[in-house]
């Protein structure tokens, strides 16, 4: 670790420090017991920065710092869910379409292209207006809606990579040596 940190350039170090800072705020500080930051008149309205309220309070008596921490937590949670689901589904669909070929490839490509061209911002605005409030289930539900659209681009990229890789000599060698389709996809194509 020391060697990595010593050889890393300034941008990488700064990015890792900033990322660690936000993860600590979103997943460590968030779990310190506190009042619900969205309840009205919890504190004195329009306070400036004090020892108790580091960023002050709103006109409705809400602690601004805890609202910021809640927002960081919700954003990180949503981003991690969307990235995980989008990547896993995109890789699965892309590998399946690229390696299977034929009619299955055409059907999966049409479905993927359909999800690529759907504008998801109006759908998110509609979802946000239908689900007012700030409960955790709303954040997870919005993340699942975003993930429904996030898999399409990775799927296209993985499909194109799988199409080029499946024609290489080492794939033909693996087929001739008796490896099954799943084994070829899992051990030869997926690592790329």
TORPA-4810 file (N, C-alpha, C, O; in nm, 3 decimals):
<nodes>
NODE_1_0.082_-0.119_0.000_0.000_0.000_0.000_0.087_0.126_0.000_0.057_0.225_-0.067_X
NODE_2_0.198_0.120_0.079_0.287_0.236_0.082_0.348_0.263_-0.055_0.360_0.377_-0.098_X
NODE_3_0.387_0.155_-0.123_0.448_0.170_-0.255_0.348_0.227_-0.355_0.382_0.312_-0.437_X
NODE_4_0.222_0.179_-0.348_0.117_0.232_-0.436_0.097_0.380_-0.411_0.092_0.459_-0.505_X
NODE_5_0.086_0.419_-0.284_0.059_0.559_-0.250_0.178_0.648_-0.290_0.160_0.762_-0.331_X
NODE_6_0.299_0.594_-0.277_0.417_0.671_-0.313_0.426_0.693_-0.463_0.468_0.800_-0.507_X
NODE_7_0.388_0.593_-0.542_0.399_0.602_-0.688_0.277_0.664_-0.756_0.283_0.697_-0.874_X
NODE_8_0.167_0.681_-0.683_0.045_0.737_-0.743_0.063_0.886_-0.769_0.129_0.957_-0.692_X
NODE_9_0.002_0.932_-0.878_0.013_1.075_-0.907_-0.086_1.155_-0.821_-0.170_1.097_-0.752_X
NODE_10_-0.074_1.286_-0.828_-0.154_1.374_-0.741_-0.303_1.360_-0.767_-0.382_1.359_-0.672_X
NODE_11_-0.344_1.348_-0.893_-0.486_1.338_-0.925_-0.549_1.213_-0.866_-0.660_1.218_-0.813_X
NODE_12_-0.479_1.101_-0.874_-0.530_0.977_-0.817_-0.543_0.989_-0.666_-0.644_0.949_-0.609_X
NODE_13_-0.442_1.045_-0.601_-0.447_1.063_-0.456_-0.563_1.153_-0.416_-0.638_1.122_-0.323_X
NODE_14_-0.578_1.265_-0.487_-0.687_1.358_-0.456_-0.822_1.292_-0.477_-0.913_1.309_-0.395_X
NODE_15_-0.838_1.216_-0.586_-0.964_1.148_-0.612_-0.997_1.044_-0.506_-1.112_1.034_-0.463_X
NODE_16_-0.897_0.968_-0.462_-0.920_0.868_-0.357_-0.956_0.933_-0.224_-1.042_0.883_-0.152_X
NODE_17_-0.890_1.044_-0.192_-0.920_1.115_-0.066_-1.062_1.172_-0.070_-1.135_1.159_0.028_X
NODE_18_-1.100_1.233_-0.180_-1.235_1.290_-0.191_-1.340_1.180_-0.185_-1.442_1.195_-0.118_X
NODE_19_-1.316_1.069_-0.256_-1.410_0.957_-0.253_-1.422_0.900_-0.113_-1.533_0.872_-0.067_X
NODE_20_-1.310_0.881_-0.044_-1.313_0.830_0.094_-1.388_0.926_0.185_-1.464_0.883_0.273_X
NODE_21_-1.368_1.056_0.166_-1.437_1.156_0.246_-1.589_1.143_0.232_-1.661_1.141_0.332_X
NODE_22_-1.635_1.133_0.109_-1.780_1.122_0.088_-1.835_0.988_0.136_-1.948_0.983_0.184_X
NODE_23_-1.759_0.880_0.122_-1.805_0.751_0.175_-1.814_0.755_0.327_-1.905_0.696_0.385_X
NODE_24_-1.720_0.823_0.392_-1.727_0.835_0.538_-1.849_0.916_0.578_-1.920_0.880_0.672_X
NODE_25_-1.874_1.026_0.508_-1.994_1.107_0.538_-2.120_1.027_0.513_-2.212_1.027_0.595_X
NODE_26_-2.126_0.957_0.398_-2.249_0.890_0.358_-2.277_0.760_0.431_-2.394_0.723_0.448_X
NODE_27_-2.172_0.689_0.477_-2.196_0.558_0.535_-2.142_0.540_0.677_-2.159_0.433_0.735_X
NODE_28_-2.079_0.642_0.733_-2.035_0.634_0.873_-2.105_0.743_0.954_-2.176_0.713_1.050_X
NODE_29_-2.085_0.869_0.915_-2.146_0.981_0.988_-2.298_0.972_0.981_-2.366_1.010_1.076_X
NODE_30_-2.351_0.923_0.870_-2.496_0.912_0.853_-2.561_0.830_0.964_-2.674_0.857_1.003_X
NODE_31_-2.490_0.729_1.016_-2.549_0.640_1.116_-2.530_0.688_1.259_-2.567_0.618_1.352_X
NODE_32_-2.472_0.807_1.279_-2.470_0.867_1.412_-2.613_0.910_1.444_-2.678_0.973_1.362_X
NODE_33_-2.663_0.876_1.564_-2.803_0.911_1.596_-2.826_1.062_1.586_-2.747_1.142_1.636_X
NODE_34_-2.936_1.098_1.520_-2.971_1.238_1.501_-3.120_1.250_1.475_-3.189_1.150_1.452_X
NODE_35_-3.170_1.373_1.480_-3.310_1.399_1.448_-3.331_1.382_1.297_-3.238_1.396_1.218_X
NODE_36_-3.454_1.351_1.260_-3.486_1.345_1.118_-3.467_1.484_1.059_-3.534_1.578_1.103_X
NODE_37_-3.379_1.501_0.960_-3.350_1.635_0.909_-3.463_1.696_0.829_-3.455_1.813_0.791_X
NODE_38_-3.567_1.620_0.801_-3.677_1.674_0.721_-3.799_1.712_0.803_-3.898_1.759_0.748_X
NODE_39_-3.793_1.693_0.936_-3.901_1.738_1.023_-3.894_1.889_1.038_-3.786_1.946_1.054_X
NODE_40_-4.009_1.953_1.032_-4.013_2.099_1.046_-4.007_2.138_1.193_-4.050_2.063_1.280_X
NODE_41_-3.952_2.257_1.220_-3.947_2.318_1.353_-3.882_2.229_1.458_-3.924_2.229_1.573_X
NODE_42_-3.782_2.154_1.418_-3.707_2.074_1.514_-3.611_2.163_1.593_-3.588_2.139_1.711_X
NODE_43_-3.557_2.264_1.527_-3.463_2.357_1.589_-3.512_2.500_1.568_-3.612_2.523_1.499_X
NODE_44_-3.443_2.594_1.627_-3.476_2.734_1.608_-3.450_2.773_1.462_-3.343_2.743_1.409_X
NODE_45_-3.547_2.837_1.397_-3.529_2.872_1.256_-3.420_2.978_1.234_-3.394_3.060_1.322_X
NODE_46_-3.359_2.974_1.118_-3.263_3.073_1.068_-3.146_3.098_1.162_-3.104_3.212_1.181_X
NODE_47_-3.094_2.992_1.220_-2.973_3.006_1.302_-2.853_3.010_1.210_-2.852_2.947_1.105_X
NODE_48_-2.751_3.084_1.251_-2.625_3.083_1.177_-2.544_2.961_1.216_-2.594_2.868_1.279_X
NODE_49_-2.418_2.963_1.179_-2.331_2.852_1.213_-2.300_2.855_1.363_-2.253_2.956_1.415_X
NODE_50_-2.327_2.744_1.430_-2.300_2.732_1.574_-2.229_2.599_1.598_-2.208_2.521_1.506_X
NODE_51_-2.192_2.576_1.723_-2.127_2.449_1.758_-2.223_2.332_1.743_-2.181_2.221_1.711_X
NODE_52_-2.351_2.356_1.766_-2.451_2.249_1.754_-2.497_2.230_1.609_-2.521_2.118_1.566_X
NODE_53_-2.507_2.339_1.536_-2.551_2.335_1.395_-2.440_2.395_1.309_-2.434_2.517_1.291_X
NODE_54_-2.353_2.310_1.258_-2.232_2.356_1.189_-2.261_2.439_1.066_-2.183_2.529_1.033_X
NODE_55_-2.371_2.412_0.997_-2.407_2.491_0.879_-2.531_2.575_0.902_-2.583_2.636_0.808_X
NODE_56_-2.578_2.579_1.023_-2.697_2.657_1.057_-2.824_2.578_1.037_-2.822_2.457_1.018_X
NODE_57_-2.937_2.651_1.043_-3.068_2.589_1.023_-3.144_2.665_0.916_-3.112_2.779_0.883_X
NODE_58_-3.245_2.600_0.863_-3.327_2.663_0.758_-3.434_2.751_0.821_-3.445_2.758_0.943_X
NODE_59_-3.512_2.817_0.737_-3.622_2.899_0.786_-3.732_2.813_0.848_-3.817_2.863_0.921_X
NODE_60_-3.729_2.682_0.819_-3.829_2.592_0.875_-3.775_2.512_0.993_-3.840_2.417_1.038_X
NODE_61_-3.659_2.549_1.045_-3.606_2.485_1.164_-3.545_2.349_1.140_-3.555_2.261_1.226_X
NODE_62_-3.481_2.330_1.027_-3.416_2.203_0.995_-3.264_2.224_0.992_-3.216_2.327_0.945_X
NODE_63_-3.190_2.126_1.040_-3.045_2.135_1.043_-2.990_2.111_0.902_-3.013_2.006_0.843_X
NODE_64_-2.918_2.209_0.850_-2.868_2.202_0.712_-2.761_2.094_0.697_-2.756_2.026_0.594_X
NODE_65_-2.674_2.079_0.796_-2.568_1.980_0.785_-2.625_1.839_0.775_-2.578_1.759_0.693_X
NODE_66_-2.726_1.808_0.856_-2.783_1.673_0.850_-2.863_1.651_0.722_-2.873_1.538_0.674_X
NODE_67_-2.919_1.757_0.666_-2.982_1.743_0.535_-2.876_1.712_0.428_-2.900_1.631_0.339_X
NODE_68_-2.761_1.777_0.438_-2.652_1.751_0.345_-2.603_1.608_0.359_-2.579_1.540_0.259_X
NODE_69_-2.587_1.561_0.482_-2.541_1.424_0.505_-2.645_1.324_0.452_-2.608_1.224_0.392_X
NODE_70_-2.771_1.352_0.474_-2.878_1.266_0.421_-2.874_1.262_0.268_-2.892_1.156_0.208_X
NODE_71_-2.850_1.377_0.206_-2.841_1.383_0.061_-2.721_1.305_0.007_-2.733_1.236_-0.095_X
NODE_72_-2.606_1.315_0.073_-2.488_1.239_0.032_-2.516_1.090_0.043_-2.482_1.013_-0.047_X
NODE_73_-2.576_1.049_0.154_-2.609_0.907_0.174_-2.704_0.856_0.065_-2.681_0.750_0.008_X
NODE_74_-2.809_0.932_0.038_-2.906_0.890_-0.064_-2.841_0.883_-0.202_-2.868_0.790_-0.278_X
NODE_75_-2.757_0.981_-0.235_-2.691_0.981_-0.366_-2.596_0.864_-0.382_-2.594_0.799_-0.486_X
NODE_76_-2.517_0.835_-0.278_-2.425_0.723_-0.285_-2.500_0.590_-0.293_-2.462_0.501_-0.369_X
NODE_77_-2.604_0.577_-0.213_-2.684_0.454_-0.215_-2.742_0.432_-0.354_-2.733_0.323_-0.411_X
NODE_78_-2.802_0.537_-0.408_-2.863_0.527_-0.540_-2.758_0.496_-0.646_-2.781_0.411_-0.733_X
NODE_79_-2.645_0.562_-0.640_-2.540_0.540_-0.739_-2.484_0.399_-0.734_-2.459_0.338_-0.838_X
NODE_80_-2.464_0.346_-0.614_-2.410_0.210_-0.601_-2.509_0.106_-0.651_-2.470_0.010_-0.718_X
NODE_81_-2.637_0.124_-0.619_-2.740_0.029_-0.665_-2.749_0.032_-0.817_-2.751_-0.073_-0.882_X
NODE_82_-2.756_0.152_-0.874_-2.770_0.164_-1.020_-2.647_0.109_-1.090_-2.659_0.038_-1.190_X
NODE_83_-2.528_0.140_-1.039_-2.406_0.091_-1.103_-2.396_-0.061_-1.095_-2.360_-0.126_-1.193_X
NODE_84_-2.429_-0.117_-0.980_-2.419_-0.263_-0.964_-2.518_-0.335_-1.055_-2.480_-0.426_-1.129_X
NODE_85_-2.644_-0.295_-1.049_-2.746_-0.363_-1.130_-2.722_-0.339_-1.279_-2.731_-0.432_-1.359_X
NODE_86_-2.691_-0.215_-1.316_-2.668_-0.183_-1.456_-2.550_-0.259_-1.514_-2.556_-0.306_-1.628_X
NODE_87_-2.444_-0.272_-1.437_-2.327_-0.344_-1.486_-2.354_-0.493_-1.497_-2.321_-0.555_-1.599_X
NODE_88_-2.413_-0.552_-1.393_-2.437_-0.697_-1.394_-2.534_-0.735_-1.507_-2.507_-0.828_-1.583_X
NODE_89_-2.644_-0.664_-1.519_-2.742_-0.695_-1.624_-2.683_-0.665_-1.762_-2.701_-0.743_-1.855_X
NODE_90_-2.611_-0.553_-1.774_-2.551_-0.518_-1.902_-2.449_-0.621_-1.949_-2.445_-0.657_-2.066_X
NODE_91_-2.365_-0.668_-1.856_-2.266_-0.769_-1.892_-2.335_-0.900_-1.930_-2.298_-0.963_-2.029_X
NODE_92_-2.435_-0.940_-1.855_-2.505_-1.065_-1.885_-2.573_-1.059_-2.021_-2.556_-1.150_-2.103_X
NODE_93_-2.650_-0.953_-2.046_-2.722_-0.941_-2.174_-2.624_-0.925_-2.290_-2.644_-0.984_-2.396_X
NODE_94_-2.518_-0.846_-2.271_-2.421_-0.826_-2.377_-2.346_-0.953_-2.412_-2.325_-0.983_-2.530_X
NODE_95_-2.305_-1.028_-2.310_-2.236_-1.156_-2.338_-2.329_-1.255_-2.405_-2.291_-1.324_-2.499_X
NODE_96_-2.452_-1.261_-2.357_-2.548_-1.354_-2.414_-2.575_-1.321_-2.561_-2.575_-1.409_-2.646_X
NODE_97_-2.598_-1.192_-2.589_-2.626_-1.152_-2.727_-2.505_-1.170_-2.817_-2.517_-1.219_-2.929_X
NODE_98_-2.388_-1.130_-2.769_-2.269_-1.137_-2.852_-2.222_-1.277_-2.878_-2.176_-1.308_-2.988_X
NODE_99_-2.231_-1.363_-2.779_-2.178_-1.497_-2.798_-2.281_-1.591_-2.862_-2.243_-1.680_-2.938_X
NODE_100_-2.409_-1.572_-2.833_-2.512_-1.662_-2.888_-2.533_-1.635_-3.036_-2.541_-1.728_-3.116_X
NODE_101_-2.543_-1.506_-3.073_-2.566_-1.472_-3.213_-2.705_-1.513_-3.259_-2.788_-1.555_-3.179_X
NODE_102_-2.730_-1.501_-3.388_-2.855_-1.544_-3.448_-2.975_-1.462_-3.404_-2.967_-1.341_-3.382_X
NODE_103_-3.088_-1.532_-3.392_-3.215_-1.467_-3.358_-3.212_-1.407_-3.218_-3.265_-1.299_-3.195_X
NODE_104_-3.150_-1.477_-3.123_-3.142_-1.425_-2.986_-3.065_-1.294_-2.983_-3.103_-1.202_-2.911_X
NODE_105_-2.959_-1.285_-3.060_-2.882_-1.162_-3.069_-2.966_-1.048_-3.124_-2.963_-0.937_-3.072_X
NODE_106_-3.043_-1.077_-3.229_-3.127_-0.972_-3.289_-3.234_-0.924_-3.192_-3.258_-0.803_-3.180_X
NODE_107_-3.298_-1.016_-3.121_-3.403_-0.978_-3.026_-3.344_-0.896_-2.912_-3.399_-0.792_-2.876_X
NODE_108_-3.232_-0.941_-2.855_-3.170_-0.868_-2.744_-3.117_-0.731_-2.789_-3.121_-0.635_-2.713_X
NODE_109_-3.069_-0.723_-2.912_-3.022_-0.595_-2.965_-3.137_-0.497_-2.983_-3.122_-0.379_-2.953_X
NODE_110_-3.251_-0.545_-3.030_-3.368_-0.458_-3.045_-3.416_-0.408_-2.909_-3.448_-0.290_-2.894_X
NODE_111_-3.420_-0.497_-2.810_-3.461_-0.457_-2.675_-3.362_-0.356_-2.618_-3.402_-0.256_-2.558_X
NODE_112_-3.232_-0.382_-2.635_-3.130_-0.290_-2.586_-3.140_-0.155_-2.653_-3.134_-0.052_-2.585_X
NODE_113_-3.156_-0.152_-2.784_-3.169_-0.025_-2.856_-3.293_0.051_-2.813_-3.292_0.174_-2.809_X
NODE_114_-3.398_-0.020_-2.781_-3.520_0.046_-2.733_-3.494_0.116_-2.600_-3.538_0.230_-2.581_X
NODE_115_-3.423_0.050_-2.510_-3.393_0.112_-2.381_-3.292_0.225_-2.393_-3.289_0.314_-2.308_X
NODE_116_-3.208_0.221_-2.496_-3.111_0.329_-2.515_-3.182_0.458_-2.556_-3.144_0.566_-2.510_X
NODE_117_-3.284_0.448_-2.641_-3.348_0.569_-2.693_-3.460_0.624_-2.607_-3.508_0.735_-2.631_X
NODE_118_-3.504_0.550_-2.505_-3.609_0.601_-2.417_-3.550_0.712_-2.331_-3.450_0.689_-2.262_X
NODE_119_-3.609_0.831_-2.332_-3.558_0.938_-2.246_-3.604_0.914_-2.101_-3.723_0.920_-2.071_X
NODE_120_-3.510_0.886_-2.013_-3.549_0.848_-1.878_-3.564_0.967_-1.784_-3.616_0.951_-1.674_X
NODE_121_-3.521_1.087_-1.823_-3.540_1.203_-1.736_-3.688_1.234_-1.713_-3.726_1.256_-1.598_X
NODE_122_-3.774_1.237_-1.817_-3.916_1.259_-1.789_-3.977_1.150_-1.701_-4.065_1.178_-1.619_X
NODE_123_-3.931_1.027_-1.717_-3.982_0.919_-1.634_-3.941_0.940_-1.489_-4.021_0.916_-1.398_X
NODE_124_-3.818_0.985_-1.465_-3.773_1.013_-1.329_-3.849_1.128_-1.266_-3.883_1.124_-1.148_X
NODE_125_-3.876_1.232_-1.345_-3.954_1.344_-1.293_-4.093_1.299_-1.255_-4.145_1.338_-1.151_X
NODE_126_-4.154_1.216_-1.339_-4.287_1.163_-1.309_-4.283_1.076_-1.183_-4.371_1.087_-1.098_X
NODE_127_-4.182_0.990_-1.172_-4.169_0.905_-1.052_-4.151_0.989_-0.926_-4.211_0.960_-0.823_X
NODE_128_-4.067_1.092_-0.935_-4.042_1.177_-0.818_-4.168_1.251_-0.775_-4.192_1.270_-0.656_X
NODE_129_-4.250_1.292_-0.872_-4.374_1.361_-0.835_-4.477_1.266_-0.777_-4.560_1.306_-0.695_X
NODE_130_-4.473_1.140_-0.820_-4.567_1.042_-0.766_-4.528_0.995_-0.626_-4.614_0.960_-0.546_X
NODE_131_-4.398_0.995_-0.597_-4.350_0.944_-0.468_-4.293_1.058_-0.386_-4.171_1.074_-0.378_X
NODE_132_-4.376_1.136_-0.327_-4.328_1.247_-0.244_-4.285_1.194_-0.110_-4.345_1.101_-0.056_X
NODE_133_-4.180_1.254_-0.056_-4.127_1.208_0.072_-3.982_1.170_0.056_-3.926_1.173_-0.054_X
NODE_134_-3.922_1.134_0.166_-3.779_1.104_0.161_-3.746_0.972_0.230_-3.639_0.958_0.290_X
NODE_135_-3.836_0.878_0.223_-3.809_0.751_0.290_-3.707_0.671_0.210_-3.685_0.696_0.092_X
NODE_136_-3.645_0.575_0.276_-3.545_0.492_0.213_-3.604_0.412_0.098_-3.537_0.389_-0.003_X
NODE_137_-3.728_0.369_0.112_-3.790_0.290_0.005_-3.802_0.373_-0.122_-3.793_0.318_-0.232_X
NODE_138_-3.823_0.503_-0.109_-3.831_0.589_-0.226_-3.696_0.596_-0.297_-3.690_0.591_-0.420_X
NODE_139_-3.589_0.606_-0.221_-3.455_0.611_-0.280_-3.425_0.480_-0.351_-3.374_0.481_-0.463_X
NODE_140_-3.456_0.369_-0.289_-3.430_0.239_-0.350_-3.518_0.219_-0.473_-3.472_0.165_-0.574_X
NODE_141_-3.643_0.263_-0.467_-3.732_0.250_-0.582_-3.682_0.336_-0.699_-3.683_0.291_-0.814_X
NODE_142_-3.639_0.459_-0.670_-3.584_0.543_-0.776_-3.456_0.482_-0.833_-3.431_0.491_-0.953_X
NODE_143_-3.374_0.421_-0.748_-3.252_0.356_-0.796_-3.286_0.239_-0.887_-3.219_0.218_-0.988_X
NODE_144_-3.390_0.164_-0.854_-3.431_0.052_-0.939_-3.485_0.102_-1.073_-3.462_0.039_-1.176_X
NODE_145_-3.556_0.214_-1.071_-3.605_0.272_-1.197_-3.487_0.318_-1.282_-3.486_0.295_-1.403_X
NODE_146_-3.388_0.382_-1.220_-3.269_0.424_-1.295_-3.193_0.304_-1.349_-3.142_0.306_-1.461_X
NODE_147_-3.184_0.198_-1.268_-3.113_0.078_-1.311_-3.181_0.011_-1.428_-3.117_-0.057_-1.508_X
NODE_148_-3.313_0.031_-1.439_-3.387_-0.026_-1.550_-3.338_0.031_-1.684_-3.352_-0.033_-1.788_X
NODE_149_-3.281_0.151_-1.681_-3.230_0.214_-1.802_-3.078_0.209_-1.811_-3.022_0.233_-1.918_X
NODE_150_-3.010_0.180_-1.701_-2.864_0.190_-1.696_-2.793_0.071_-1.759_-2.673_0.079_-1.785_X
NODE_151_-2.862_-0.038_-1.784_-2.795_-0.158_-1.836_-2.774_-0.154_-1.987_-2.694_-0.231_-2.039_X
NODE_152_-2.844_-0.068_-2.058_-2.845_-0.074_-2.204_-2.709_-0.039_-2.266_-2.662_-0.112_-2.353_X
NODE_153_-2.646_0.070_-2.223_-2.518_0.108_-2.282_-2.408_0.006_-2.251_-2.334_-0.032_-2.341_X
NODE_154_-2.394_-0.038_-2.125_-2.294_-0.143_-2.102_-2.321_-0.270_-2.184_-2.228_-0.337_-2.228_X
NODE_155_-2.448_-0.301_-2.203_-2.482_-0.419_-2.282_-2.433_-0.405_-2.426_-2.379_-0.501_-2.483_X
NODE_156_-2.450_-0.289_-2.485_-2.403_-0.267_-2.623_-2.251_-0.278_-2.631_-2.198_-0.336_-2.726_X
NODE_157_-2.183_-0.223_-2.532_-2.036_-0.228_-2.534_-1.986_-0.371_-2.516_-1.895_-0.414_-2.587_X
NODE_158_-2.045_-0.443_-2.422_-2.003_-0.581_-2.397_-2.036_-0.669_-2.518_-1.958_-0.758_-2.552_X
NODE_159_-2.149_-0.646_-2.581_-2.186_-0.724_-2.701_-2.083_-0.705_-2.810_-2.040_-0.802_-2.872_X
NODE_160_-2.044_-0.581_-2.834_-1.945_-0.557_-2.941_-1.811_-0.620_-2.907_-1.744_-0.673_-2.996_X
NODE_161_-1.772_-0.615_-2.780_-1.646_-0.680_-2.741_-1.657_-0.831_-2.756_-1.564_-0.897_-2.804_X
NODE_162_-1.773_-0.887_-2.715_-1.791_-1.033_-2.726_-1.790_-1.077_-2.871_-1.738_-1.184_-2.903_X
NODE_163_-1.848_-0.997_-2.960_-1.848_-1.033_-3.103_-1.706_-1.038_-3.159_-1.675_-1.126_-3.240_X
NODE_164_-1.620_-0.945_-3.119_-1.483_-0.947_-3.171_-1.400_-1.056_-3.105_-1.318_-1.120_-3.170_X
NODE_165_-1.420_-1.078_-2.976_-1.339_-1.176_-2.905_-1.375_-1.318_-2.946_-1.287_-1.404_-2.953_X
NODE_166_-1.503_-1.344_-2.974_-1.543_-1.482_-3.005_-1.485_-1.533_-3.137_-1.489_-1.653_-3.163_X
NODE_167_-1.432_-1.443_-3.220_-1.372_-1.484_-3.347_-1.221_-1.499_-3.338_-1.157_-1.528_-3.439_X
NODE_168_-1.163_-1.481_-3.221_-1.018_-1.493_-3.208_-0.976_-1.639_-3.198_-1.057_-1.728_-3.170_X
NODE_169_-0.850_-1.660_-3.223_-0.798_-1.797_-3.230_-0.808_-1.873_-3.098_-0.836_-1.993_-3.097_X
NODE_170_-0.787_-1.804_-2.985_-0.789_-1.876_-2.858_-0.929_-1.926_-2.823_-0.943_-2.024_-2.750_X
NODE_171_-1.033_-1.859_-2.875_-1.170_-1.908_-2.853_-1.193_-2.034_-2.936_-1.252_-2.131_-2.887_X
NODE_172_-1.147_-2.034_-3.060_-1.159_-2.154_-3.144_-1.080_-2.270_-3.083_-1.126_-2.385_-3.086_X
NODE_173_-0.963_-2.241_-3.028_-0.884_-2.344_-2.961_-0.958_-2.400_-2.841_-0.956_-2.520_-2.817_X
NODE_174_-1.023_-2.313_-2.764_-1.099_-2.359_-2.648_-1.217_-2.446_-2.690_-1.247_-2.546_-2.624_X
NODE_175_-1.283_-2.410_-2.801_-1.394_-2.492_-2.851_-1.345_-2.630_-2.894_-1.405_-2.732_-2.861_X
NODE_176_-1.234_-2.630_-2.968_-1.181_-2.758_-3.017_-1.126_-2.846_-2.905_-1.120_-2.968_-2.918_X
NODE_177_-1.085_-2.783_-2.794_-1.032_-2.862_-2.683_-1.143_-2.916_-2.594_-1.115_-2.984_-2.496_X
NODE_178_-1.269_-2.886_-2.627_-1.381_-2.946_-2.556_-1.443_-2.861_-2.446_-1.527_-2.911_-2.372_X
NODE_179_-1.406_-2.735_-2.434_-1.468_-2.649_-2.335_-1.612_-2.619_-2.376_-1.641_-2.600_-2.494_X
NODE_180_-1.701_-2.615_-2.278_-1.840_-2.584_-2.304_-1.861_-2.436_-2.325_-1.772_-2.355_-2.298_X
NODE_181_-1.979_-2.399_-2.372_-2.010_-2.259_-2.400_-2.000_-2.174_-2.275_-1.939_-2.067_-2.277_X
NODE_182_-2.059_-2.222_-2.165_-2.054_-2.145_-2.040_-1.911_-2.126_-1.993_-1.873_-2.018_-1.947_X
NODE_183_-1.831_-2.231_-2.003_-1.692_-2.223_-1.959_-1.613_-2.125_-2.046_-1.529_-2.051_-1.995_X
NODE_184_-1.638_-2.125_-2.174_-1.569_-2.032_-2.264_-1.607_-1.888_-2.230_-1.521_-1.800_-2.222_X
NODE_185_-1.737_-1.865_-2.210_-1.783_-1.730_-2.177_-1.725_-1.685_-2.043_-1.678_-1.572_-2.030_X
NODE_186_-1.728_-1.774_-1.943_-1.686_-1.737_-1.809_-1.535_-1.722_-1.797_-1.487_-1.632_-1.727_X
NODE_187_-1.457_-1.807_-1.864_-1.313_-1.804_-1.843_-1.235_-1.735_-1.954_-1.124_-1.686_-1.931_X
NODE_188_-1.290_-1.729_-2.074_-1.216_-1.672_-2.186_-1.264_-1.532_-2.225_-1.182_-1.445_-2.254_X
NODE_189_-1.396_-1.508_-2.226_-1.449_-1.381_-2.273_-1.473_-1.283_-2.160_-1.438_-1.166_-2.172_X
NODE_190_-1.532_-1.328_-2.049_-1.566_-1.238_-1.939_-1.447_-1.161_-1.882_-1.464_-1.043_-1.849_X
NODE_191_-1.329_-1.220_-1.868_-1.217_-1.141_-1.815_-1.181_-1.019_-1.900_-1.128_-0.921_-1.847_X
NODE_192_-1.209_-1.022_-2.030_-1.180_-0.907_-2.114_-1.277_-0.795_-2.088_-1.267_-0.690_-2.150_X
</nodes>
